[in-house]
Amino acid sequence: MPILRVHGMSHDFGGLRAVQDYRLEIETGQIRGLIGPNGAGKTTIFNLLTGIYTPTAGEILLDGRRINGLPAHRIASMGISRTFQNLLLWRHMTVLEHVKLAHYSKIRYGLFGAFFGTPGRNREEAEIEEKALRLLDRMGIRHLAEQVVLNLPYGAQRRVEMARALATEPRILLLDEPTAGMNPEELVQIMEIIRRVHGEFGLSILLIEHRMKVVMELCEIIQTLDFGAVIAEGTPEEIQNNPRVIDAYLGQERRG
Amino acid sequence: MVIFLQNLVNALQWGSFYALIALGYSMVYSILMLFNFAHGDIFMVGAYIGFGVSIGLLALSSSGALAMPNWLILALTILFSMFLTSFVGMIVERVGYRPLRNAPRASAAITGLMIGIILETGNLILLGARRVSFPSLVETTVYNVGGVFVTNKKIMIVLVSLLLTLALHLFVRRTKWGMAMRAMAFDFAVVPLMGVPVNTMIALTFAIGSALAAAAGILFGVAYPVLDPYMGILFGWKAFVAAILGGRGSILGATLAGFLLGFTEIFVAMIFPSTLRDLIAYSIILLILTFRPHGFFGEPYSARLRL
């Protein structure tokens, strides 16, 4: 059974149909790509899957359980996590704090524990810190743990965002243009990280990406979106040779 | 020198009230970018709740059912009233602000003013137009330290307010809720995606701010035992000034600015006729703000992230 199943999902902004009859099935451990020209509705789909928007029509099933209409924090704690195209970090908080806060829904101690520093609270905080540091280690940014995010170079900020997304212990990770603005060296590193987290965490990944090299190398199956509707779906090979895709997107890439 | 020190002691007490109230303004402002103009009146409500609780506890104690020393009554009054007033804050948020979360900021601002008026007049109707006097729970003891008079009340007021501020600081730095609050000062977009229930956090913010205002109200009642339904207005405004002067969301800033306001007022009154106190004191504050428009610890830009 696919871990995430979406069918008939549509979304309107005012009179504009941003997403049209979208369907998706992600198997556990699969890496899928989502490509298409700007404004095709890719990020809107991420916003729908994570509960930022509620779809106008259709159904989103996580493990067979309907999740559309649930508040975003519930969906997050059920195992869907994401990163953002334009790096939404809390600029004046430290790297470690980013990752610790992402554990929020897993923390059990209550307000009483928080105010009076009970042993349970202290033990749990220590555990979380330990976990967070391990995660930072895996992402190669442990040495930056106490740094304020504002001061970090762009590539490191990308890693912080990825670490934060992973700290929610997701089963599905949505990556919105993880290589945007990266230089070739950083690009190779981030691809390595995506491969590694995919392997180590056994994650399913849905990836929005404009760089064809990245999509074609990482993804098993790619969907192409145009004007909010899926116009093609297949392996990298099939997508590259699909005339509709070339017409709507790839050709345009080459021209641009 | 003695006069200076004496005024310093007075200023510390006076600033404590501003600092405690300012924290509530600052926290809400930090998270919602909203001025909760009802906050001064929550201070008033807190003082009245403290009045009610202490009367009740005194009656309970003197009836012999549960004899308690006065210091314990005062401690319990502060704790109970903080607890009860936190619900007033949460109700204000739920009824007044949440429905207007996405409304223009001006609408939310006048909501605060209206809630303030409702709280004031509601109190008038409930308790009548007379002032009530806060029961004297602590015998005043005066210590003469080299010519400077310090009372046990003043020491207690300053200590309690500093303790509460420290507790808030630790809460914001060291707990998951505090961390979530600080993150919410930057955005509402990502925070829920980390599994944080945003509405719960906002309610909690109002609860904590209101509890601190209640503590300020009771401490005020201990120092100046006359309560009236309009006591929160001017106090609220001044604490609001302190919150802005301290910088958005800064606990240290709000506390320092609260004390600074206290100092300025007291020392202006030391030099000039007291009728000129606020005129001169707030002209000075205005001048400071001209040079530091974002307050002491504010950020010089709007930090809110957008999707």
Interface residues (C-beta under 8 A of the other chain):
Chain A: N47 T50 G51 I52 P71 A72 H73 A76 S77 S81 R82 F84 L88 W90 R91 H92 M93 E97 K100 L101 A102 H103 Y104 S105 K106 I107 L111 A114 F115 R121 E125 R164 T168
Chain B: A167 F171 R174 T175 K176 W177 G178 M179 A180 R182 A183 A185 F186 D187 A189 V190 P192 L193 M194 G195 V196 P197 V198 E299 A303 L305 L307
